[in-house]
Amino acid sequence: MSNIEQTLSIIKPDAVERNLENEIKEMFKNKNFKIVKEKKIQIEKSEAENFYKVHETKPFYNDLCSYLSSGPILVMILEKENAVLDNRELMGATNPKDANDGTIRKKYGISIDKNSVHGSDSIENAKIEIDFFFKD
């Protein structure tokens, strides 16, 4: 039985600023992800704080929220079998220096903060994150 999942992907401000959206979307398509919906938006810091609420006790929380709201982002719903895990694999380690060759963060990430992409870390969070950006 196939296990089709959806996951949220965000192309972050550093990558949008460098016009990398199409290259990154190509990397998803090459791994058989279907981009179900996408939109380019800019969010307020308060929205970023809501979005990253799970991290609010962590030392990097404030910087993370400032950064995500610092410029336009591209939010996408990706779909395929095992989408959550496959997306995390394709993104690579949070720190681009530790990411494997061929991953998005290895190729485009600038630093642990400006690492070009966000992806949901579980099926449960994927649902929450997709609803956050794509409430109809």
N, CA, C and O atoms as a GROMACS GRO file, in nm:
protein
  544
    1MET      N    1   0.084  -0.120   0.000
    1MET     CA    2   0.000   0.000   0.000
    1MET      C    3   0.087   0.125   0.000
    1MET      O    4   0.187   0.132   0.072
    2SER      N    5   0.052   0.221  -0.078
    2SER     CA    6   0.137   0.341  -0.084
    2SER      C    7   0.106   0.432   0.035
    2SER      O    8  -0.005   0.435   0.088
    3ASN      N    9   0.207   0.505   0.071
    3ASN     CA   10   0.201   0.586   0.191
    3ASN      C   11   0.222   0.732   0.152
    3ASN      O   12   0.326   0.791   0.183
    4ILE      N   13   0.123   0.790   0.083
    4ILE     CA   14   0.136   0.928   0.035
    4ILE      C   15   0.120   1.024   0.153
    4ILE      O   16   0.022   1.019   0.227
    5GLU      N   17   0.218   1.111   0.167
    5GLU     CA   18   0.216   1.210   0.275
    5GLU      C   19   0.231   1.348   0.216
    5GLU      O   20   0.273   1.366   0.102
    6GLN      N   21   0.195   1.446   0.298
    6GLN     CA   22   0.223   1.585   0.264
    6GLN      C   23   0.315   1.642   0.370
    6GLN      O   24   0.308   1.605   0.487
    7THR      N   25   0.401   1.732   0.328
    7THR     CA   26   0.489   1.800   0.422
    7THR      C   27   0.499   1.946   0.380
    7THR      O   28   0.475   1.980   0.264
    8LEU      N   29   0.534   2.030   0.475
    8LEU     CA   30   0.551   2.172   0.442
    8LEU      C   31   0.698   2.199   0.414
    8LEU      O   32   0.786   2.150   0.484
    9SER      N   33   0.722   2.276   0.312
    9SER     CA   34   0.857   2.323   0.283
    9SER      C   35   0.854   2.474   0.274
    9SER      O   36   0.763   2.532   0.215
   10ILE      N   37   0.952   2.537   0.333
   10ILE     CA   38   0.967   2.683   0.321
   10ILE      C   39   1.103   2.711   0.258
   10ILE      O   40   1.206   2.663   0.306
   11ILE      N   41   1.102   2.787   0.152
   11ILE     CA   42   1.228   2.840   0.100
   11ILE      C   43   1.247   2.974   0.172
   11ILE      O   44   1.170   3.068   0.153
   12LYS      N   45   1.352   2.980   0.254
   12LYS     CA   46   1.371   3.090   0.347
   12LYS      C   47   1.426   3.216   0.279
   12LYS      O   48   1.470   3.212   0.165
   13PRO      N   49   1.422   3.330   0.353
   13PRO     CA   50   1.461   3.458   0.294
   13PRO      C   51   1.597   3.460   0.225
   13PRO      O   52   1.612   3.523   0.121
   14ASP      N   53   1.698   3.390   0.282
   14ASP     CA   54   1.832   3.396   0.219
   14ASP      C   55   1.830   3.336   0.079
   14ASP      O   56   1.900   3.385  -0.010
   15ALA      N   57   1.750   3.230   0.060
   15ALA     CA   58   1.745   3.164  -0.071
   15ALA      C   59   1.658   3.242  -0.169
   15ALA      O   60   1.689   3.249  -0.287
   16VAL      N   61   1.548   3.300  -0.119
   16VAL     CA   62   1.461   3.381  -0.205
   16VAL      C   63   1.538   3.503  -0.254
   16VAL      O   64   1.530   3.542  -0.371
   17GLU      N   65   1.613   3.563  -0.162
   17GLU     CA   66   1.694   3.681  -0.193
   17GLU      C   67   1.794   3.651  -0.305
   17GLU      O   68   1.824   3.738  -0.387
   18ARG      N   69   1.844   3.528  -0.308
   18ARG     CA   70   1.943   3.489  -0.410
   18ARG      C   71   1.876   3.424  -0.532
   18ARG      O   72   1.944   3.364  -0.616
   19ASN      N   73   1.743   3.436  -0.540
   19ASN     CA   74   1.668   3.381  -0.655
   19ASN      C   75   1.692   3.232  -0.677
   19ASN      O   76   1.711   3.188  -0.791
   20LEU      N   77   1.689   3.156  -0.570
   20LEU     CA   78   1.715   3.013  -0.580
   20LEU      C   79   1.588   2.928  -0.584
   20LEU      O   80   1.595   2.805  -0.587
   21GLU      N   81   1.471   2.994  -0.584
   21GLU     CA   82   1.346   2.916  -0.576
   21GLU      C   83   1.338   2.807  -0.683
   21GLU      O   84   1.306   2.692  -0.653
   22ASN      N   85   1.367   2.843  -0.808
   22ASN     CA   86   1.350   2.744  -0.916
   22ASN      C   87   1.449   2.629  -0.903
   22ASN      O   88   1.413   2.513  -0.925
   23GLU      N   89   1.574   2.659  -0.867
   23GLU     CA   90   1.673   2.552  -0.849
   23GLU      C   91   1.628   2.458  -0.738
   23GLU      O   92   1.639   2.336  -0.752
   24ILE      N   93   1.580   2.514  -0.628
   24ILE     CA   94   1.538   2.431  -0.516
   24ILE      C   95   1.414   2.350  -0.553
   24ILE      O   96   1.404   2.232  -0.518
   25LYS      N   97   1.320   2.412  -0.623
   25LYS     CA   98   1.200   2.339  -0.666
   25LYS      C   99   1.238   2.225  -0.762
   25LYS      O  100   1.178   2.118  -0.757
   26GLU      N  101   1.337   2.248  -0.847
   26GLU     CA  102   1.387   2.142  -0.937
   26GLU      C  103   1.439   2.023  -0.855
   26GLU      O  104   1.414   1.907  -0.888
   27MET      N  105   1.513   2.054  -0.747
   27MET     CA  106   1.567   1.947  -0.662
   27MET      C  107   1.453   1.863  -0.604
   27MET      O  108   1.463   1.741  -0.595
   28PHE      N  109   1.344   1.930  -0.564
   28PHE     CA  110   1.227   1.856  -0.513
   28PHE      C  111   1.167   1.768  -0.624
   28PHE      O  112   1.140   1.650  -0.603
   29LYS      N  113   1.149   1.828  -0.741
   29LYS     CA  114   1.087   1.753  -0.852
   29LYS      C  115   1.173   1.634  -0.892
   29LYS      O  116   1.120   1.528  -0.925
   30ASN      N  117   1.305   1.652  -0.890
   30ASN     CA  118   1.396   1.541  -0.925
   30ASN      C  119   1.385   1.426  -0.827
   30ASN      O  120   1.421   1.313  -0.860
   31LYS      N  121   1.337   1.454  -0.706
   31LYS     CA  122   1.317   1.348  -0.606
   31LYS      C  123   1.170   1.305  -0.601
   31LYS      O  124   1.124   1.245  -0.504
   32ASN      N  125   1.097   1.336  -0.708
   32ASN     CA  126   0.957   1.293  -0.724
   32ASN      C  127   0.858   1.356  -0.626
   32ASN      O  128   0.751   1.300  -0.601
   33PHE      N  129   0.893   1.471  -0.572
   33PHE     CA  130   0.795   1.544  -0.492
   33PHE      C  131   0.700   1.615  -0.588
   33PHE      O  132   0.741   1.665  -0.692
   34LYS      N  133   0.574   1.617  -0.551
   34LYS     CA  134   0.476   1.696  -0.624
   34LYS      C  135   0.453   1.822  -0.542
   34LYS      O  136   0.428   1.814  -0.421
   35ILE      N  137   0.461   1.938  -0.605
   35ILE     CA  138   0.432   2.063  -0.535
   35ILE      C  139   0.282   2.088  -0.551
   35ILE      O  140   0.236   2.129  -0.658
   36VAL      N  141   0.208   2.063  -0.443
   36VAL     CA  142   0.062   2.068  -0.448
   36VAL      C  143   0.012   2.212  -0.448
   36VAL      O  144  -0.080   2.248  -0.522
   37LYS      N  145   0.073   2.294  -0.364
   37LYS     CA  146   0.038   2.436  -0.355
   37LYS      C  147   0.162   2.513  -0.321
   37LYS      O  148   0.252   2.460  -0.255
   38GLU      N  149   0.170   2.638  -0.366
   38GLU     CA  150   0.281   2.723  -0.326
   38GLU      C  151   0.236   2.868  -0.326
   38GLU      O  152   0.146   2.907  -0.401
   39LYS      N  153   0.298   2.946  -0.242
   39LYS     CA  154   0.273   3.090  -0.245
   39LYS      C  155   0.391   3.163  -0.184
   39LYS      O  156   0.456   3.115  -0.092
   40LYS      N  157   0.416   3.281  -0.238
   40LYS     CA  158   0.524   3.364  -0.186
   40LYS      C  159   0.461   3.469  -0.097
   40LYS      O  160   0.370   3.541  -0.138
   41ILE      N  161   0.510   3.477   0.025
   41ILE     CA  162   0.451   3.570   0.121
   41ILE      C  163   0.563   3.632   0.204
   41ILE      O  164   0.677   3.586   0.203
   42GLN      N  165   0.528   3.737   0.276
   42GLN     CA  166   0.617   3.785   0.379
   42GLN      C  167   0.537   3.787   0.508
   42GLN      O  168   0.426   3.840   0.513
   43ILE      N  169   0.593   3.728   0.613
   43ILE     CA  170   0.518   3.720   0.738
   43ILE      C  171   0.571   3.820   0.840
   43ILE      O  172   0.685   3.864   0.834
   44GLU      N  173   0.484   3.854   0.934
   44GLU     CA  174   0.521   3.941   1.045
   44GLU      C  175   0.602   3.860   1.146
   44GLU      O  176   0.594   3.737   1.150
   45LYS      N  177   0.680   3.931   1.227
   45LYS     CA  178   0.757   3.860   1.330
   45LYS      C  179   0.663   3.784   1.424
   45LYS      O  180   0.696   3.673   1.467
   46SER      N  181   0.547   3.842   1.456
   46SER     CA  182   0.452   3.774   1.545
   46SER      C  183   0.403   3.641   1.486
   46SER      O  184   0.380   3.545   1.558
   47GLU      N  185   0.388   3.638   1.353
   47GLU     CA  186   0.347   3.513   1.286
   47GLU      C  187   0.459   3.411   1.292
   47GLU      O  188   0.435   3.292   1.313
   48ALA      N  189   0.583   3.458   1.273
   48ALA     CA  190   0.698   3.368   1.282
   48ALA      C  191   0.708   3.310   1.423
   48ALA      O  192   0.740   3.193   1.441
   49GLU      N  193   0.680   3.393   1.523
   49GLU     CA  194   0.684   3.348   1.663
   49GLU      C  195   0.581   3.238   1.686
   49GLU      O  196   0.608   3.140   1.756
   50ASN      N  197   0.463   3.256   1.627
   50ASN     CA  198   0.360   3.152   1.634
   50ASN      C  199   0.403   3.024   1.566
   50ASN      O  200   0.388   2.914   1.619
   51PHE      N  201   0.458   3.042   1.446
   51PHE     CA  202   0.499   2.927   1.365
   51PHE      C  203   0.606   2.844   1.437
   51PHE      O  204   0.600   2.721   1.436
   52TYR      N  205   0.702   2.912   1.497
   52TYR     CA  206   0.814   2.844   1.562
   52TYR      C  207   0.793   2.823   1.712
   52TYR      O  208   0.889   2.800   1.786
   53LYS      N  209   0.666   2.831   1.755
   53LYS     CA  210   0.635   2.820   1.898
   53LYS      C  211   0.703   2.700   1.967
   53LYS      O  212   0.742   2.710   2.084
   54VAL      N  213   0.716   2.589   1.895
   54VAL     CA  214   0.780   2.470   1.954
   54VAL      C  215   0.923   2.498   2.001
   54VAL      O  216   0.977   2.427   2.086
   55HIS      N  217   0.984   2.602   1.944
   55HIS     CA  218   1.123   2.633   1.979
   55HIS      C  219   1.136   2.748   2.079
   55HIS      O  220   1.247   2.795   2.105
   56GLU      N  221   1.022   2.793   2.135
   56GLU     CA  222   1.029   2.921   2.207
   56GLU      C  223   1.119   2.920   2.330
   56GLU      O  224   1.159   3.027   2.378
   57THR      N  225   1.152   2.803   2.384
   57THR     CA  226   1.242   2.800   2.500
   57THR      C  227   1.389   2.794   2.459
   57THR      O  228   1.478   2.804   2.543
   58LYS      N  229   1.414   2.779   2.330
   58LYS     CA  230   1.552   2.763   2.285
   58LYS      C  231   1.620   2.898   2.264
   58LYS      O  232   1.556   2.998   2.233
   59PRO      N  233   1.753   2.900   2.283
   59PRO     CA  234   1.827   3.027   2.274
   59PRO      C  235   1.820   3.095   2.137
   59PRO      O  236   1.831   3.217   2.127
   60PHE      N  237   1.802   3.015   2.031
   60PHE     CA  238   1.802   3.073   1.896
   60PHE      C  239   1.664   3.124   1.852
   60PHE      O  240   1.650   3.177   1.742
   61TYR      N  241   1.563   3.107   1.938
   61TYR     CA  242   1.423   3.135   1.899
   61TYR      C  243   1.403   3.276   1.843
   61TYR      O  244   1.345   3.292   1.736
   62ASN      N  245   1.450   3.376   1.915
   62ASN     CA  246   1.427   3.514   1.872
   62ASN      C  247   1.492   3.543   1.736
   62ASN      O  248   1.430   3.605   1.649
   63ASP      N  249   1.616   3.498   1.720
   63ASP     CA  250   1.687   3.520   1.592
   63ASP      C  251   1.615   3.448   1.478
   63ASP      O  252   1.603   3.501   1.368
   64LEU      N  253   1.569   3.328   1.508
   64LEU     CA  254   1.499   3.248   1.408
   64LEU      C  255   1.374   3.322   1.359
   64LEU      O  256   1.348   3.329   1.239
   65CYS      N  257   1.298   3.376   1.453
   65CYS     CA  258   1.174   3.447   1.418
   65CYS      C  259   1.204   3.576   1.342
   65CYS      O  260   1.135   3.609   1.245
   66SER      N  261   1.305   3.648   1.386
   66SER     CA  262   1.345   3.771   1.316
   66SER      C  263   1.384   3.738   1.173
   66SER      O  264   1.347   3.807   1.078
   67TYR      N  265   1.461   3.630   1.160
   67TYR     CA  266   1.511   3.592   1.028
   67TYR      C  267   1.399   3.550   0.934
   67TYR      O  268   1.395   3.594   0.819
   68LEU      N  269   1.308   3.464   0.982
   68LEU     CA  270   1.202   3.414   0.894
   68LEU      C  271   1.112   3.528   0.846
   68LEU      O  272   1.054   3.521   0.737
   69SER      N  273   1.101   3.632   0.928
   69SER     CA  274   1.014   3.744   0.890
   69SER      C  275   1.092   3.859   0.824
   69SER      O  276   1.038   3.968   0.804
   70SER      N  277   1.220   3.834   0.790
   70SER     CA  278   1.305   3.942   0.739
   70SER      C  279   1.289   3.968   0.590
   70SER      O  280   1.339   4.068   0.539
   71GLY      N  281   1.221   3.879   0.519
   71GLY     CA  282   1.204   3.898   0.375
   71GLY      C  283   1.104   3.797   0.323
   71GLY      O  284   1.052   3.716   0.399
   72PRO      N  285   1.076   3.803   0.191
   72PRO     CA  286   0.979   3.709   0.134
   72PRO      C  287   1.025   3.564   0.150
   72PRO      O  288   1.144   3.534   0.147
   73ILE      N  289   0.928   3.476   0.168
   73ILE     CA  290   0.953   3.332   0.173
   73ILE      C  291   0.859   3.264   0.075
   73ILE      O  292   0.755   3.318   0.040
   74LEU      N  293   0.897   3.145   0.032
   74LEU     CA  294   0.810   3.066  -0.054
   74LEU      C  295   0.766   2.945   0.027
   74LEU      O  296   0.849   2.862   0.065
   75VAL      N  297   0.636   2.935   0.054
   75VAL     CA  298   0.585   2.819   0.128
   75VAL      C  299   0.518   2.724   0.029
   75VAL      O  300   0.444   2.766  -0.060
   76MET      N  301   0.545   2.594   0.048
   76MET     CA  302   0.494   2.493  -0.044
   76MET      C  303   0.443   2.372   0.032
   76MET      O  304   0.494   2.337   0.139
   77ILE      N  305   0.341   2.310  -0.024
   77ILE     CA  306   0.300   2.178   0.025
   77ILE      C  307   0.359   2.077  -0.073
   77ILE      O  308   0.329   2.080  -0.193
   78LEU      N  309   0.442   1.989  -0.021
   78LEU     CA  310   0.503   1.884  -0.103
   78LEU      C  311   0.432   1.753  -0.074
   78LEU      O  312   0.390   1.728   0.039
   79GLU      N  313   0.420   1.670  -0.176
   79GLU     CA  314   0.348   1.544  -0.159
   79GLU      C  315   0.423   1.431  -0.230
   79GLU      O  316   0.469   1.447  -0.343
   80LYS      N  317   0.435   1.319  -0.162
   80LYS     CA  318   0.487   1.195  -0.220
   80LYS      C  319   0.483   1.088  -0.112
   80LYS      O  320   0.444   1.115   0.001
   81GLU      N  321   0.524   0.967  -0.147
   81GLU     CA  322   0.538   0.864  -0.044
   81GLU      C  323   0.650   0.907   0.051
   81GLU      O  324   0.754   0.958   0.009
   82ASN      N  325   0.627   0.887   0.180
   82ASN     CA  326   0.728   0.920   0.282
   82ASN      C  327   0.784   1.062   0.268
   82ASN      O  328   0.903   1.085   0.283
   83ALA      N  329   0.695   1.156   0.239
   83ALA     CA  330   0.736   1.294   0.210
   83ALA      C  331   0.815   1.357   0.325
   83ALA      O  332   0.914   1.425   0.300
   84VAL      N  333   0.772   1.335   0.448
   84VAL     CA  334   0.836   1.402   0.562
   84VAL      C  335   0.982   1.362   0.572
   84VAL      O  336   1.071   1.447   0.579
   85LEU      N  337   1.007   1.232   0.574
   85LEU     CA  338   1.143   1.182   0.587
   85LEU      C  339   1.228   1.214   0.466
   85LEU      O  340   1.344   1.256   0.479
   86ASP      N  341   1.171   1.195   0.347
   86ASP     CA  342   1.246   1.221   0.224
   86ASP      C  343   1.283   1.368   0.212
   86ASP      O  344   1.392   1.402   0.164
   87ASN      N  345   1.193   1.456   0.256
   87ASN     CA  346   1.223   1.599   0.250
   87ASN      C  347   1.337   1.632   0.346
   87ASN      O  348   1.427   1.709   0.312
   88ARG      N  349   1.334   1.574   0.466
   88ARG     CA  350   1.440   1.602   0.563
   88ARG      C  351   1.575   1.552   0.511
   88ARG      O  352   1.678   1.616   0.532
   89GLU      N  353   1.572   1.439   0.444
   89GLU     CA  354   1.694   1.385   0.385
   89GLU      C  355   1.747   1.478   0.276
   89GLU      O  356   1.867   1.504   0.269
   90LEU      N  357   1.658   1.526   0.191
   90LEU     CA  358   1.697   1.614   0.081
   90LEU      C  359   1.746   1.750   0.133
   90LEU      O  360   1.837   1.809   0.076
   91MET      N  361   1.686   1.798   0.242
   91MET     CA  362   1.731   1.927   0.298
   91MET      C  363   1.873   1.917   0.352
   91MET      O  364   1.954   2.008   0.332
   92GLY      N  365   1.902   1.808   0.421
   92GLY     CA  366   2.033   1.792   0.483
   92GLY      C  367   2.035   1.848   0.624
   92GLY      O  368   1.937   1.904   0.671
   93ALA      N  369   2.148   1.831   0.691
   93ALA     CA  370   2.164   1.872   0.830
   93ALA      C  371   2.138   2.022   0.845
   93ALA      O  372   2.161   2.100   0.753
   94THR      N  373   2.090   2.062   0.965
   94THR     CA  374   2.060   2.202   0.994
   94THR      C  375   2.180   2.292   0.964
   94THR      O  376   2.166   2.400   0.907
   95ASN      N  377   2.298   2.246   1.004
   95ASN     CA  378   2.420   2.321   0.975
   95ASN      C  379   2.474   2.275   0.839
   95ASN      O  380   2.512   2.159   0.822
   96PRO      N  381   2.476   2.367   0.741
   96PRO     CA  382   2.521   2.330   0.606
   96PRO      C  383   2.658   2.262   0.605
   96PRO      O  384   2.685   2.178   0.519
   97LYS      N  385   2.745   2.297   0.700
   97LYS     CA  386   2.879   2.236   0.707
   97LYS      C  387   2.869   2.086   0.733
   97LYS      O  388   2.955   2.009   0.689
   98ASP      N  389   2.763   2.044   0.804
   98ASP     CA  390   2.746   1.902   0.837
   98ASP      C  391   2.659   1.828   0.737
   98ASP      O  392   2.645   1.706   0.744
   99ALA      N  393   2.600   1.902   0.643
   99ALA     CA  394   2.506   1.840   0.549
   99ALA      C  395   2.580   1.757   0.444
   99ALA      O  396   2.693   1.788   0.406
  100ASN      N  397   2.514   1.651   0.400
  100ASN     CA  398   2.573   1.564   0.298
  100ASN      C  399   2.573   1.631   0.161
  100ASN      O  400   2.491   1.718   0.134
  101ASP      N  401   2.666   1.590   0.076
  101ASP     CA  402   2.670   1.638  -0.062
  101ASP      C  403   2.538   1.605  -0.129
  101ASP      O  404   2.478   1.501  -0.103
  102GLY      N  405   2.494   1.695  -0.216
  102GLY     CA  406   2.370   1.670  -0.290
  102GLY      C  407   2.246   1.718  -0.216
  102GLY      O  408   2.136   1.711  -0.270
  103THR      N  409   2.263   1.766  -0.091
  103THR     CA  410   2.147   1.817  -0.018
  103THR      C  411   2.132   1.966  -0.045
  103THR      O  412   2.226   2.034  -0.085
  104ILE      N  413   2.010   2.016  -0.021
  104ILE     CA  414   1.982   2.157  -0.047
  104ILE      C  415   2.070   2.246   0.041
  104ILE      O  416   2.127   2.345  -0.007
  105ARG      N  417   2.081   2.212   0.170
  105ARG     CA  418   2.158   2.298   0.260
  105ARG      C  419   2.307   2.295   0.230
  105ARG      O  420   2.376   2.396   0.247
  106LYS      N  421   2.359   2.180   0.185
  106LYS     CA  422   2.500   2.172   0.148
  106LYS      C  423   2.524   2.264   0.029
  106LYS      O  424   2.625   2.336   0.023
  107LYS      N  425   2.432   2.261  -0.066
  107LYS     CA  426   2.448   2.336  -0.190
  107LYS      C  427   2.425   2.487  -0.171
  107LYS      O  428   2.500   2.568  -0.225
  108TYR      N  429   2.322   2.523  -0.094
  108TYR     CA  430   2.280   2.664  -0.088
  108TYR      C  431   2.288   2.729   0.049
  108TYR      O  432   2.289   2.852   0.059
  109GLY      N  433   2.293   2.649   0.154
  109GLY     CA  434   2.291   2.707   0.289
  109GLY      C  435   2.414   2.793   0.314
  109GLY      O  436   2.524   2.759   0.269
  110ILE      N  437   2.397   2.903   0.385
  110ILE     CA  438   2.507   2.995   0.414
  110ILE      C  439   2.561   2.968   0.554
  110ILE      O  440   2.682   2.970   0.578
  111SER      N  441   2.468   2.941   0.647
  111SER     CA  442   2.508   2.922   0.787
  111SER      C  443   2.399   2.841   0.856
  111SER      O  444   2.297   2.808   0.795
  112ILE      N  445   2.421   2.810   0.982
  112ILE     CA  446   2.323   2.732   1.058
  112ILE      C  447   2.189   2.807   1.064
  112ILE      O  448   2.083   2.744   1.069
  113ASP      N  449   2.192   2.941   1.064
  113ASP     CA  450   2.069   3.020   1.066
  113ASP      C  451   2.014   3.038   0.925
  113ASP      O  452   1.895   3.016   0.900
  114LYS      N  453   2.101   3.077   0.833
  114LYS     CA  454   2.058   3.100   0.694
  114LYS      C  455   2.081   2.972   0.616
  114LYS      O  456   2.170   2.964   0.531
  115ASN      N  457   1.997   2.872   0.646
  115ASN     CA  458   2.019   2.741   0.583
  115ASN      C  459   1.918   2.712   0.472
  115ASN      O  460   1.895   2.596   0.437
  116SER      N  461   1.859   2.817   0.418
  116SER     CA  462   1.783   2.815   0.292
  116SER      C  463   1.644   2.749   0.294
  116SER      O  464   1.554   2.795   0.224
  117VAL      N  465   1.626   2.642   0.374
  117VAL     CA  466   1.497   2.573   0.370
  117VAL      C  467   1.453   2.528   0.509
  117VAL      O  468   1.534   2.505   0.599
  118HIS      N  469   1.321   2.515   0.522
  118HIS     CA  470   1.261   2.455   0.641
  118HIS      C  471   1.173   2.340   0.592
  118HIS      O  472   1.112   2.349   0.486
  119GLY      N  473   1.168   2.234   0.670
  119GLY     CA  474   1.075   2.125   0.638
  119GLY      C  475   1.018   2.068   0.766
  119GLY      O  476   1.084   2.066   0.870
  120SER      N  477   0.895   2.023   0.760
  120SER     CA  478   0.830   1.965   0.878
  120SER      C  479   0.910   1.845   0.928
  120SER      O  480   0.970   1.772   0.850
  121ASP      N  481   0.910   1.826   1.061
  121ASP     CA  482   0.991   1.717   1.117
  121ASP      C  483   0.910   1.594   1.153
  121ASP      O  484   0.966   1.494   1.199
  122SER      N  485   0.778   1.598   1.133
  122SER     CA  486   0.694   1.480   1.160
  122SER      C  487   0.563   1.497   1.085
  122SER      O  488   0.528   1.607   1.040
  123ILE      N  489   0.490   1.387   1.072
  123ILE     CA  490   0.361   1.394   1.003
  123ILE      C  491   0.265   1.484   1.080
  123ILE      O  492   0.189   1.560   1.019
  124GLU      N  493   0.269   1.476   1.214
  124GLU     CA  494   0.181   1.560   1.297
  124GLU      C  495   0.213   1.708   1.275
  124GLU      O  496   0.123   1.790   1.253
  125ASN      N  497   0.342   1.742   1.282
  125ASN     CA  498   0.381   1.882   1.261
  125ASN      C  499   0.354   1.928   1.119
  125ASN      O  500   0.323   2.045   1.097
  126ALA      N  501   0.366   1.839   1.024
  126ALA     CA  502   0.337   1.876   0.885
  126ALA      C  503   0.193   1.925   0.873
  126ALA      O  504   0.167   2.026   0.808
  127LYS      N  505   0.100   1.853   0.937
  127LYS     CA  506  -0.041   1.895   0.932
  127LYS      C  507  -0.059   2.034   0.993
  127LYS      O  508  -0.127   2.120   0.937
  128ILE      N  509   0.002   2.054   1.109
  128ILE     CA  510  -0.008   2.182   1.180
  128ILE      C  511   0.053   2.294   1.096
  128ILE      O  512  -0.006   2.402   1.082
  129GLU      N  513   0.171   2.268   1.039
  129GLU     CA  514   0.240   2.371   0.961
  129GLU      C  515   0.169   2.403   0.831
  129GLU      O  516   0.164   2.519   0.789
  130ILE      N  517   0.114   2.301   0.767
  130ILE     CA  518   0.039   2.325   0.642
  130ILE      C  519  -0.085   2.410   0.673
  130ILE      O  520  -0.116   2.504   0.601
  131ASP      N  521  -0.155   2.375   0.782
  131ASP     CA  522  -0.272   2.455   0.822
  131ASP      C  523  -0.234   2.599   0.854
  131ASP      O  524  -0.310   2.692   0.827
  132PHE      N  525  -0.116   2.617   0.911
  132PHE     CA  526  -0.071   2.750   0.949
  132PHE      C  527  -0.064   2.841   0.826
  132PHE      O  528  -0.106   2.957   0.832
  133PHE      N  529  -0.013   2.789   0.716
  133PHE     CA  530   0.004   2.873   0.596
  133PHE      C  531  -0.107   2.859   0.492
  133PHE      O  532  -0.128   2.949   0.411
  134PHE      N  533  -0.177   2.746   0.495
  134PHE     CA  534  -0.276   2.721   0.389
  134PHE      C  535  -0.415   2.695   0.445
  134PHE      O  536  -0.485   2.607   0.397
  135LYS      N  537  -0.455   2.770   0.547
  135LYS     CA  538  -0.593   2.758   0.595
  135LYS      C  539  -0.683   2.815   0.486
  135LYS      O  540  -0.664   2.928   0.441
  136ASP      N  541  -0.780   2.737   0.445
  136ASP     CA  542  -0.870   2.791   0.340
  136ASP      C  543  -0.986   2.865   0.404
  136ASP      O  544  -1.073   2.917   0.333
   0.00000   0.00000   0.00000
